[in-house]
Amino acid sequence: MRLGVLDVGSNTVHLLLVDAHYGAAPVPASKLKIPLRLAEHLTPEGDVDDAAIDELVGFIRRSQQLAEDKGSTEVMAFVTSAIRDARNGDQILSKVRQETGLHIEVLSGEDEARMTFLAVRRWFGWSAGRLMVLDIGGGSLELASGSDEEPDVAISVPLGAGRLTRSHLVGDPPSAESLRELRRYARASIAEVVGRLRRVGEPRMAVATSKTFKQLARIAGAAPSTEGIYVERVLTRAALTELVPRLATMTAQERAGLPGVSEGRSEQMVAGAVVAEAAMELLDLQELVICPWALREGVILHRMDSLPT
């Protein structure tokens, strides 16, 4: 069957259509996305502004048309931190339902961590043993650890690359003082949850998903996306420690010229790198293996598991 998943994230709104069958890996069939950056459209009161809402509704209509044209039988839609945290989040979801007929599920941060963990487990299989999974989004950092398909612990911390760029970093390149404050804040926030992750056991493999980690790995020398999803890509703590001060001295335009970094993401790269370095150090991780599957694939796999065989 052909399924669609619509991911309304903090940075990007992304429709992914896949051919999915029980017991088989979902195969991408088509996709559509826009860099809406909902979190940058917040009013001083914490509402997503009308222009962004209208653009979101328009994109959803285009996504529904594409899904219909491509023969999709179902479109699952979900929102993450940008709308979850917005003061008018409920009104946005109500307007979308009224104008498009689409019901959008609000995923909690813990749900994000759980779904992403499922995708990583299915990608690497049981032979990977206990996994620890890290994902840096626009609004939050998700962490999960476990030996099964359901993690023993799933945690969400408000340390997204976009959120921290707006709240902490001043200047382009960022000032040394704002960078130090961001570093202190990120490490203190992660330190509060490290014990919960370590209590369930040491991981046999540490894995990273999300665009932030993929771009950091690419800058550090990992293979480009053109070489395909089956090429092993890793990000070492040693490489990241060297990379953070380098990124911090560059302007956003200069960072956009680095391998694998898009112009839309370049502003967030410093904050993302600071969070990644803090997580690796505090969790004592020397290396992260990059997984091509993440939250969207996890949502699809979870849905396939619920269907009758």
Residue frames as qw, qx, qy, qz and C-alpha x, y, z in Angstrom:
[[0.000, 0.888, 0.460, 0.000, 0.00, 0.00, 0.00],
 [0.380, 0.429, -0.033, 0.819, 1.08, 3.57, -0.55],
 [0.412, -0.756, -0.429, 0.273, 1.12, 5.73, 2.57],
 [0.264, 0.694, -0.062, 0.666, 1.90, 9.37, 3.16],
 [0.543, -0.574, -0.394, 0.469, 3.33, 11.02, 6.25],
 [0.151, 0.815, 0.085, 0.553, 3.16, 14.78, 6.69],
 [0.636, -0.339, -0.348, 0.600, 5.70, 16.11, 9.18],
 [0.006, 0.913, 0.111, 0.393, 5.03, 19.68, 10.36],
 [0.739, -0.221, -0.273, 0.575, 8.36, 20.46, 11.99],
 [0.267, -0.803, -0.111, 0.521, 10.00, 23.57, 13.38],
 [0.193, -0.472, 0.464, 0.725, 12.13, 24.09, 10.26],
 [0.197, 0.145, -0.724, -0.645, 10.47, 22.20, 7.44],
 [0.738, 0.182, 0.387, -0.522, 7.04, 20.90, 6.50],
 [0.077, 0.393, -0.853, -0.335, 7.67, 17.64, 4.69],
 [0.876, 0.145, 0.154, -0.433, 5.39, 15.17, 2.90],
 [0.040, -0.406, 0.892, 0.194, 6.88, 11.73, 2.30],
 [0.873, 0.153, -0.024, -0.462, 5.03, 9.11, 0.26],
 [0.131, -0.435, 0.890, 0.035, 6.20, 5.51, 0.58],
 [0.788, 0.016, -0.503, -0.355, 5.27, 2.07, -0.63],
 [0.252, -0.420, 0.731, -0.475, 4.87, 0.09, 2.59],
 [0.803, -0.088, -0.512, -0.292, 4.08, -3.54, 3.30],
 [0.741, -0.592, 0.231, -0.215, 3.99, -5.41, 6.60],
 [0.886, -0.252, 0.299, 0.248, 7.40, -6.92, 7.32],
 [0.674, 0.409, 0.206, 0.580, 9.16, -4.90, 4.61],
 [0.323, -0.355, -0.069, 0.875, 11.11, -1.67, 4.60],
 [0.329, 0.835, 0.336, -0.286, 9.13, 1.37, 3.39],
 [0.561, 0.125, 0.409, 0.709, 10.36, 2.47, -0.02],
 [0.059, 0.566, 0.093, -0.817, 10.21, 6.22, -0.83],
 [0.465, 0.529, 0.659, 0.263, 7.91, 7.00, -3.74],
 [0.198, 0.700, 0.217, 0.651, 7.65, 10.81, -3.76],
 [0.415, -0.500, -0.419, 0.635, 8.16, 13.82, -1.53],
 [0.096, 0.768, 0.230, 0.590, 7.31, 17.48, -1.21],
 [0.536, -0.524, -0.383, 0.541, 8.63, 20.02, 1.30],
 [0.141, 0.845, 0.060, 0.513, 8.91, 23.69, 2.13],
 [0.486, -0.007, -0.480, 0.730, 11.26, 25.47, 4.57],
 [0.248, -0.788, -0.404, -0.394, 8.45, 27.19, 6.48],
 [0.372, 0.137, -0.500, 0.770, 10.39, 27.69, 9.76],
 [0.394, -0.706, -0.506, -0.302, 7.28, 28.07, 11.87],
 [0.601, -0.551, -0.332, 0.475, 9.27, 28.90, 14.99],
 [0.331, -0.066, 0.089, 0.937, 10.53, 32.06, 13.30],
 [0.178, -0.442, -0.453, -0.754, 6.94, 33.23, 12.75],
 [0.402, -0.544, -0.672, 0.301, 6.07, 33.66, 16.42],
 [0.090, -0.826, -0.109, -0.546, 4.55, 36.90, 17.65],
 [0.043, 0.472, -0.577, 0.665, 5.77, 38.43, 20.95],
 [0.689, -0.268, 0.281, -0.612, 2.77, 36.73, 22.60],
 [0.366, -0.245, 0.898, -0.012, 3.89, 33.28, 21.40],
 [0.728, 0.463, 0.399, -0.310, 1.39, 32.83, 18.54],
 [0.477, 0.064, 0.634, 0.605, 2.31, 31.57, 15.08],
 [0.182, 0.428, -0.023, -0.885, 1.43, 34.48, 12.78],
 [0.691, 0.481, 0.343, -0.417, -1.37, 34.42, 10.19],
 [0.458, 0.682, -0.465, -0.330, 0.98, 34.45, 7.19],
 [0.003, -0.364, 0.931, -0.019, 2.69, 31.24, 8.30],
 [0.515, 0.192, 0.742, -0.384, -0.66, 29.58, 9.05],
 [0.651, 0.613, 0.044, -0.445, -1.98, 30.45, 5.59],
 [0.339, 0.606, -0.690, -0.203, 1.20, 29.10, 3.99],
 [0.248, -0.175, 0.933, -0.195, 0.90, 25.90, 6.02],
 [0.636, 0.383, 0.517, -0.426, -2.73, 25.40, 4.93],
 [0.573, 0.680, -0.255, -0.379, -1.75, 25.99, 1.30],
 [0.136, 0.497, -0.855, -0.066, 1.07, 23.46, 1.50],
 [0.438, 0.026, 0.845, -0.305, -1.20, 20.87, 3.09],
 [0.689, 0.535, 0.215, -0.439, -3.65, 21.27, 0.21],
 [0.463, 0.657, -0.547, -0.234, -0.82, 20.75, -2.29],
 [0.119, -0.342, 0.921, -0.141, 0.33, 17.73, -0.32],
 [0.613, 0.224, 0.644, -0.399, -3.15, 16.21, -0.33],
 [0.673, 0.630, -0.089, -0.377, -3.39, 16.69, -4.09],
 [0.270, 0.590, -0.757, -0.085, 0.02, 15.07, -4.65],
 [0.339, -0.151, 0.887, -0.273, -0.88, 12.15, -2.37],
 [0.700, 0.407, 0.413, -0.417, -4.12, 11.64, -4.30],
 [0.564, 0.691, -0.339, -0.301, -2.38, 11.91, -7.66],
 [0.185, 0.513, -0.837, 0.044, 0.22, 9.33, -6.60],
 [0.728, -0.130, -0.613, -0.279, -2.38, 6.87, -5.33],
 [0.092, 0.208, -0.750, 0.622, -1.82, 7.18, -1.60],
 [0.470, -0.464, -0.714, -0.235, -4.52, 5.49, 0.49],
 [0.539, -0.762, -0.324, 0.154, -3.75, 7.34, 3.71],
 [0.329, 0.608, -0.253, 0.677, -1.88, 10.44, 4.89],
 [0.632, -0.584, -0.400, 0.315, -0.76, 10.52, 8.51],
 [0.200, 0.744, -0.081, 0.632, 0.05, 14.01, 9.75],
 [0.657, -0.569, -0.351, 0.349, 1.80, 15.12, 12.89],
 [0.100, 0.890, -0.148, 0.419, 3.26, 18.26, 14.45],
 [0.713, -0.105, -0.435, 0.540, 6.24, 18.62, 16.75],
 [0.392, -0.421, -0.400, 0.713, 7.55, 21.39, 18.99],
 [0.078, 0.113, 0.188, 0.973, 6.81, 24.48, 16.87],
 [0.465, -0.400, -0.383, -0.690, 3.02, 24.08, 17.04],
 [0.652, -0.377, -0.633, 0.180, 3.07, 22.02, 20.23],
 [0.428, -0.315, -0.352, 0.770, 4.61, 24.98, 22.06],
 [0.003, 0.290, 0.245, 0.925, 2.75, 27.77, 20.26],
 [0.230, 0.161, 0.542, -0.792, 0.06, 29.54, 22.27],
 [0.636, 0.334, 0.021, -0.695, -2.39, 29.23, 19.36],
 [0.031, -0.249, 0.939, 0.234, -1.46, 25.64, 18.49],
 [0.333, 0.352, 0.844, -0.227, -4.98, 24.30, 19.02],
 [0.408, 0.717, 0.164, -0.541, -6.46, 27.04, 16.82],
 [0.174, 0.553, -0.654, -0.485, -3.99, 26.20, 14.05],
 [0.123, -0.013, 0.988, 0.089, -4.93, 22.53, 14.11],
 [0.364, 0.545, 0.638, -0.404, -8.62, 23.44, 14.13],
 [0.353, 0.712, -0.151, -0.588, -8.20, 25.73, 11.11],
 [0.068, 0.369, -0.852, -0.365, -6.28, 23.05, 9.20],
 [0.229, 0.219, 0.943, -0.102, -9.04, 20.53, 9.92],
 [0.373, 0.659, 0.407, -0.511, -11.79, 22.95, 8.87],
 [0.339, 0.740, -0.266, -0.516, -10.10, 24.01, 5.62],
 [0.303, 0.461, -0.790, -0.269, -8.51, 20.73, 4.51],
 [0.905, -0.147, -0.164, -0.364, -10.32, 17.99, 6.44],
 [0.680, 0.282, -0.601, 0.312, -6.96, 16.70, 7.70],
 [0.698, -0.710, -0.016, -0.092, -6.59, 15.67, 11.33],
 [0.453, 0.604, -0.517, 0.403, -3.07, 16.35, 12.62],
 [0.815, -0.454, -0.325, 0.153, -1.73, 14.49, 15.63],
 [0.086, -0.881, 0.358, -0.297, 0.34, 16.37, 18.20],
 [0.851, 0.033, -0.441, 0.282, 3.36, 14.27, 19.10],
 [0.533, -0.837, 0.115, 0.053, 4.89, 14.80, 22.52],
 [0.136, 0.785, -0.604, -0.003, 8.67, 15.06, 22.73],
 [0.511, -0.291, 0.800, -0.122, 8.77, 11.59, 24.27],
 [0.800, 0.426, 0.391, -0.161, 6.67, 10.25, 21.38],
 [0.468, 0.820, -0.317, -0.085, 9.18, 11.75, 18.96],
 [0.152, -0.614, 0.771, -0.073, 12.02, 9.98, 20.77],
 [0.680, -0.006, 0.707, -0.192, 10.13, 6.67, 20.80],
 [0.760, 0.600, 0.193, -0.156, 9.18, 6.77, 17.11],
 [0.320, 0.814, -0.484, -0.031, 12.70, 7.74, 16.09],
 [0.382, -0.451, 0.798, -0.115, 14.12, 4.93, 18.21],
 [0.803, 0.242, 0.516, -0.176, 11.83, 2.43, 16.45],
 [0.645, 0.750, -0.116, -0.090, 13.10, 3.58, 13.05],
 [0.061, 0.740, -0.666, 0.069, 16.73, 3.25, 14.16],
 [0.603, -0.226, 0.745, -0.176, 16.14, -0.21, 15.63],
 [0.826, 0.431, 0.338, -0.132, 14.54, -1.45, 12.42],
 [0.470, 0.820, -0.323, -0.047, 17.38, 0.02, 10.35],
 [0.063, 0.641, -0.749, 0.158, 20.23, -1.57, 12.34],
 [0.798, -0.054, -0.569, -0.193, 18.42, -4.68, 13.59],
 [0.806, -0.582, -0.045, -0.095, 18.78, -6.77, 16.74],
 [0.853, 0.078, -0.157, 0.491, 22.49, -7.41, 16.22],
 [0.173, 0.685, -0.155, 0.691, 23.17, -3.78, 17.15],
 [0.462, -0.247, -0.672, 0.523, 22.34, -4.61, 20.79],
 [0.166, -0.778, -0.428, 0.429, 21.45, -1.80, 23.16],
 [0.363, 0.546, 0.273, 0.704, 21.06, 1.45, 21.24],
 [0.139, -0.649, -0.298, 0.686, 21.31, 5.05, 22.33],
 [0.355, 0.578, 0.516, 0.524, 19.67, 7.42, 19.87],
 [0.165, -0.538, -0.151, 0.812, 20.14, 11.20, 19.62],
 [0.296, 0.603, 0.559, 0.486, 18.14, 13.55, 17.41],
 [0.142, -0.426, -0.163, 0.879, 18.49, 17.36, 17.27],
 [0.257, 0.683, 0.621, 0.287, 15.51, 19.08, 15.70],
 [0.137, 0.597, 0.099, 0.784, 14.63, 22.72, 15.32],
 [0.444, -0.675, 0.008, -0.589, 12.90, 22.91, 18.68],
 [0.762, -0.518, 0.307, -0.237, 14.12, 20.01, 20.79],
 [0.206, 0.476, -0.855, 0.018, 16.73, 17.35, 21.44],
 [0.913, -0.164, -0.037, -0.371, 15.41, 13.79, 21.69],
 [0.055, 0.494, -0.852, 0.163, 17.30, 11.04, 23.51],
 [0.909, -0.123, 0.023, -0.399, 16.36, 7.37, 23.86],
 [0.072, 0.477, -0.874, 0.066, 18.03, 4.14, 24.97],
 [0.830, -0.060, 0.343, -0.436, 16.95, 0.53, 24.91],
 [0.265, -0.283, 0.895, 0.220, 17.54, -3.06, 23.85],
 [0.407, 0.426, 0.808, -0.011, 14.14, -3.68, 22.27],
 [0.200, 0.510, 0.496, 0.673, 11.94, -1.83, 19.77],
 [0.312, -0.880, -0.236, -0.269, 10.40, 0.19, 22.60],
 [0.349, 0.518, -0.479, 0.616, 13.11, 2.19, 24.41],
 [0.524, -0.388, -0.638, 0.409, 13.62, 1.80, 28.14],
 [0.169, -0.679, -0.252, 0.668, 13.80, 5.58, 28.41],
 [0.354, 0.568, 0.432, 0.605, 12.71, 8.34, 26.00],
 [0.289, -0.648, -0.252, 0.658, 13.49, 11.97, 26.78],
 [0.351, 0.719, 0.294, 0.522, 12.89, 15.33, 25.10],
 [0.410, -0.543, -0.168, 0.714, 14.83, 18.45, 26.10],
 [0.327, 0.910, 0.247, -0.071, 14.10, 21.94, 24.65],
 [0.400, -0.612, 0.412, 0.543, 17.54, 22.18, 23.02],
 [0.695, 0.568, 0.403, 0.177, 16.62, 22.44, 19.35],
 [0.546, 0.003, 0.207, 0.812, 19.11, 24.17, 17.05],
 [0.048, 0.608, 0.367, 0.703, 16.63, 26.78, 15.86],
 [0.497, -0.799, -0.328, -0.077, 15.25, 27.50, 19.33],
 [0.668, -0.526, -0.032, 0.525, 18.71, 28.04, 20.84],
 [0.438, 0.255, 0.262, 0.821, 19.92, 30.16, 17.94],
 [0.128, -0.724, -0.325, -0.595, 17.05, 32.57, 18.56],
 [0.601, -0.765, -0.219, -0.081, 17.24, 32.52, 22.35],
 [0.730, -0.568, 0.088, 0.370, 20.98, 32.56, 22.99],
 [0.650, 0.026, 0.290, 0.702, 23.22, 33.47, 20.08],
 [0.088, 0.932, 0.128, -0.328, 23.92, 37.14, 19.36],
 [0.002, -0.757, 0.461, 0.464, 25.75, 38.34, 16.27],
 [0.905, 0.381, 0.189, 0.029, 26.97, 36.79, 13.04],
 [0.605, -0.058, -0.785, 0.117, 29.32, 35.16, 13.84],
 [0.584, -0.722, -0.344, -0.137, 28.00, 34.82, 17.39],
 [0.081, -0.811, 0.404, -0.415, 29.70, 36.72, 20.18],
 [0.422, 0.227, -0.817, 0.322, 32.01, 34.80, 22.50],
 [0.254, -0.115, 0.594, -0.754, 29.87, 35.71, 25.50],
 [0.763, 0.095, 0.025, -0.638, 26.62, 34.42, 23.95],
 [0.723, 0.267, -0.630, -0.094, 28.40, 31.26, 22.85],
 [0.176, 0.213, -0.811, 0.516, 29.67, 30.61, 26.38],
 [0.487, -0.019, 0.422, -0.764, 26.18, 31.14, 27.80],
 [0.817, 0.191, -0.286, -0.462, 24.70, 28.74, 25.25],
 [0.552, 0.275, -0.771, 0.159, 27.34, 26.14, 26.12],
 [0.088, -0.149, 0.727, -0.664, 26.60, 26.46, 29.85],
 [0.648, 0.077, 0.191, -0.733, 22.84, 26.23, 29.30],
 [0.784, 0.244, -0.476, -0.315, 23.04, 23.21, 26.98],
 [0.436, 0.237, -0.816, 0.295, 25.34, 21.28, 29.29],
 [0.253, -0.092, 0.627, -0.731, 23.30, 22.02, 32.39],
 [0.740, 0.128, 0.002, -0.661, 20.10, 20.91, 30.62],
 [0.760, 0.245, -0.586, -0.135, 21.61, 17.66, 29.35],
 [0.182, 0.292, -0.804, 0.485, 23.27, 16.92, 32.69],
 [0.534, -0.121, 0.397, -0.737, 19.82, 16.82, 34.30],
 [0.895, 0.157, 0.018, -0.416, 18.80, 13.78, 32.22],
 [0.390, 0.532, -0.752, -0.010, 22.10, 11.91, 31.82],
 [0.283, -0.243, 0.839, -0.396, 21.44, 9.76, 34.89],
 [0.763, 0.241, 0.341, -0.494, 18.15, 8.47, 33.48],
 [0.733, 0.549, -0.346, -0.205, 19.90, 7.29, 30.34],
 [0.235, 0.523, -0.795, 0.198, 22.87, 5.71, 32.07],
 [0.532, -0.219, 0.651, -0.495, 20.76, 3.82, 34.61],
 [0.887, 0.258, 0.149, -0.352, 19.26, 1.60, 31.91],
 [0.869, -0.068, 0.381, 0.309, 22.69, 0.40, 30.73],
 [0.152, -0.596, 0.442, 0.653, 25.60, 1.33, 28.48],
 [0.746, 0.561, 0.037, -0.358, 24.81, 1.27, 24.75],
 [0.767, -0.040, 0.504, 0.396, 26.52, -1.09, 22.36],
 [0.379, 0.347, 0.422, 0.747, 25.93, 1.45, 19.58],
 [0.018, 0.637, 0.284, -0.717, 25.25, 5.18, 19.70],
 [0.347, 0.440, 0.646, 0.518, 23.27, 6.53, 16.76],
 [0.049, 0.461, 0.129, -0.877, 22.36, 10.00, 15.54],
 [0.324, 0.579, 0.673, 0.328, 19.52, 11.03, 13.24],
 [0.050, 0.907, 0.268, -0.320, 18.28, 14.41, 11.93],
 [0.541, 0.781, 0.044, 0.307, 19.56, 16.93, 9.45],
 [0.222, -0.916, 0.316, -0.110, 21.79, 18.61, 12.04],
 [0.707, -0.425, 0.549, 0.138, 23.83, 15.49, 12.75],
 [0.799, 0.405, 0.366, 0.253, 23.97, 14.53, 9.07],
 [0.337, 0.906, -0.056, 0.251, 25.35, 17.96, 8.15],
 [0.396, -0.805, 0.440, -0.038, 27.89, 17.92, 10.99],
 [0.821, -0.131, 0.522, 0.192, 29.09, 14.49, 9.87],
 [0.679, 0.642, 0.231, 0.271, 29.35, 15.67, 6.27],
 [0.055, 0.956, -0.236, 0.164, 31.41, 18.72, 7.26],
 [0.549, -0.631, 0.548, -0.006, 33.66, 16.41, 9.28],
 [0.044, 0.482, -0.803, -0.349, 34.33, 14.26, 6.22],
 [0.586, 0.184, 0.765, -0.193, 31.48, 11.76, 5.91],
 [0.270, 0.168, 0.751, 0.579, 30.39, 10.64, 2.45],
 [0.292, 0.108, -0.085, -0.947, 27.98, 12.91, 0.56],
 [0.649, 0.223, 0.509, -0.520, 24.33, 11.95, 0.15],
 [0.627, 0.531, -0.358, -0.443, 24.94, 11.20, -3.54],
 [0.189, 0.367, -0.911, 0.009, 26.75, 8.01, -2.50],
 [0.630, -0.246, -0.650, -0.345, 23.48, 6.55, -1.21],
 [0.598, -0.614, 0.132, -0.498, 21.92, 5.65, 2.11],
 [0.975, -0.184, -0.120, 0.038, 23.83, 2.40, 2.66],
 [0.534, 0.481, -0.391, 0.575, 27.27, 4.00, 3.02],
 [0.606, -0.560, -0.434, 0.362, 28.34, 4.06, 6.66],
 [0.139, 0.711, -0.071, 0.686, 28.67, 7.58, 8.03],
 [0.627, -0.493, -0.465, 0.385, 29.99, 8.48, 11.47],
 [0.006, -0.860, 0.112, -0.497, 30.61, 11.58, 13.54],
 [0.700, -0.123, -0.506, 0.488, 33.40, 11.31, 16.10],
 [0.380, -0.875, -0.231, 0.194, 33.65, 13.40, 19.23],
 [0.554, -0.361, 0.216, 0.719, 37.22, 14.34, 18.33],
 [0.271, 0.345, 0.500, 0.747, 36.13, 15.73, 14.97],
 [0.181, -0.823, -0.475, -0.253, 33.22, 17.59, 16.53],
 [0.516, -0.712, -0.126, 0.459, 35.44, 19.16, 19.20],
 [0.412, -0.163, 0.336, 0.831, 37.61, 20.60, 16.43],
 [0.121, 0.497, 0.626, 0.589, 34.59, 21.64, 14.37],
 [0.214, -0.817, -0.513, 0.150, 32.68, 23.68, 16.98],
 [0.280, -0.689, 0.018, 0.668, 35.19, 26.57, 17.33],
 [0.257, -0.014, 0.590, 0.765, 35.65, 26.64, 13.56],
 [0.008, -0.623, -0.700, -0.350, 31.91, 27.00, 12.93],
 [0.278, -0.803, -0.402, 0.341, 31.62, 29.64, 15.66],
 [0.279, -0.526, 0.185, 0.781, 34.07, 31.97, 13.90],
 [0.165, 0.171, 0.686, 0.687, 32.26, 31.80, 10.57],
 [0.406, 0.165, 0.078, -0.896, 29.30, 33.84, 9.37],
 [0.706, 0.276, 0.566, -0.326, 26.10, 32.09, 8.35],
 [0.640, 0.699, -0.165, -0.275, 26.93, 32.79, 4.70],
 [0.146, 0.611, -0.778, -0.012, 30.35, 31.20, 5.11],
 [0.466, -0.108, 0.840, -0.258, 28.86, 28.14, 6.81],
 [0.748, 0.472, 0.254, -0.392, 26.42, 27.79, 3.90],
 [0.505, 0.689, -0.484, -0.191, 29.45, 27.18, 1.68],
 [0.306, -0.414, 0.849, -0.122, 30.52, 24.10, 3.64],
 [0.292, 0.048, -0.887, -0.356, 29.86, 20.62, 2.24],
 [0.285, -0.365, -0.886, -0.017, 26.29, 19.48, 2.80],
 [0.078, -0.462, -0.498, 0.730, 25.09, 22.66, 4.55],
 [0.167, 0.681, 0.577, 0.420, 22.04, 24.38, 3.11],
 [0.090, 0.394, -0.071, 0.912, 21.61, 28.13, 3.32],
 [0.564, -0.560, -0.240, -0.558, 18.42, 27.69, 5.34],
 [0.864, -0.418, -0.261, 0.105, 20.22, 25.62, 7.98],
 [0.594, 0.370, -0.298, 0.649, 23.50, 27.49, 8.15],
 [0.217, -0.659, 0.193, -0.694, 22.31, 29.93, 10.83],
 [0.820, -0.454, 0.072, -0.340, 21.51, 27.03, 13.16],
 [0.838, 0.260, -0.440, 0.190, 24.71, 25.05, 12.69],
 [0.158, 0.485, -0.584, 0.632, 26.60, 26.58, 15.62],
 [0.600, -0.316, 0.364, -0.638, 23.83, 25.90, 18.13],
 [0.961, 0.068, -0.143, -0.228, 23.35, 22.39, 16.77],
 [0.668, 0.392, -0.531, 0.344, 27.08, 21.67, 17.02],
 [0.123, -0.473, 0.554, -0.674, 27.25, 22.98, 20.59],
 [0.800, -0.193, 0.232, -0.518, 24.36, 20.71, 21.65],
 [0.928, 0.231, -0.292, -0.030, 25.84, 17.71, 19.82],
 [0.426, 0.468, -0.601, 0.488, 29.23, 18.19, 21.47],
 [0.381, -0.406, 0.487, -0.673, 27.66, 18.60, 24.91],
 [0.914, -0.065, 0.054, -0.397, 25.57, 15.45, 24.50],
 [0.842, 0.314, -0.415, 0.142, 28.51, 13.36, 23.32],
 [0.225, 0.478, -0.609, 0.591, 30.76, 14.53, 26.16],
 [0.484, -0.332, 0.445, -0.676, 28.23, 14.21, 28.96],
 [0.944, 0.024, 0.085, -0.317, 27.08, 10.79, 27.73],
 [0.427, -0.546, 0.686, 0.220, 30.71, 9.76, 27.15],
 [0.822, 0.451, 0.347, -0.012, 30.13, 8.85, 23.51],
 [0.405, -0.458, 0.476, 0.632, 33.20, 8.68, 21.29],
 [0.013, 0.071, -0.703, -0.707, 31.34, 8.08, 18.03],
 [0.565, 0.387, 0.427, -0.590, 27.87, 8.41, 16.58],
 [0.276, 0.121, 0.823, 0.481, 26.74, 6.32, 13.62],
 [0.335, 0.246, -0.054, -0.908, 24.42, 8.29, 11.33],
 [0.362, 0.312, 0.877, -0.036, 21.10, 6.60, 10.56],
 [0.034, -0.106, -0.488, -0.866, 19.22, 7.56, 7.37],
 [0.369, -0.564, -0.669, -0.313, 15.86, 6.74, 8.97],
 [0.049, 0.089, -0.458, 0.883, 14.32, 8.97, 11.61],
 [0.332, 0.209, 0.550, -0.737, 10.95, 10.21, 12.88],
 [0.615, 0.304, -0.208, -0.697, 8.93, 10.02, 9.64],
 [0.531, 0.192, -0.810, -0.163, 10.00, 6.43, 9.02],
 [0.025, -0.006, -0.857, 0.514, 9.23, 5.59, 12.64],
 [0.499, 0.229, 0.288, -0.784, 5.68, 6.91, 12.28],
 [0.667, 0.291, -0.472, -0.498, 5.19, 4.82, 9.13],
 [0.384, 0.163, -0.901, 0.120, 6.59, 1.67, 10.75],
 [0.188, 0.072, 0.710, -0.675, 4.41, 2.15, 13.82],
 [0.625, 0.272, 0.029, -0.731, 1.36, 2.49, 11.59],
 [0.611, 0.276, -0.683, -0.291, 2.27, -0.63, 9.59],
 [0.144, 0.113, -0.914, 0.362, 2.62, -2.60, 12.81],
 [0.378, 0.159, 0.533, -0.740, -0.96, -1.71, 13.74],
 [0.624, 0.259, -0.337, -0.656, -2.47, -3.05, 10.52],
 [0.882, -0.068, 0.413, -0.217, -3.93, -6.58, 10.40],
 [0.132, -0.462, 0.790, 0.381, -1.64, -9.09, 8.74]]
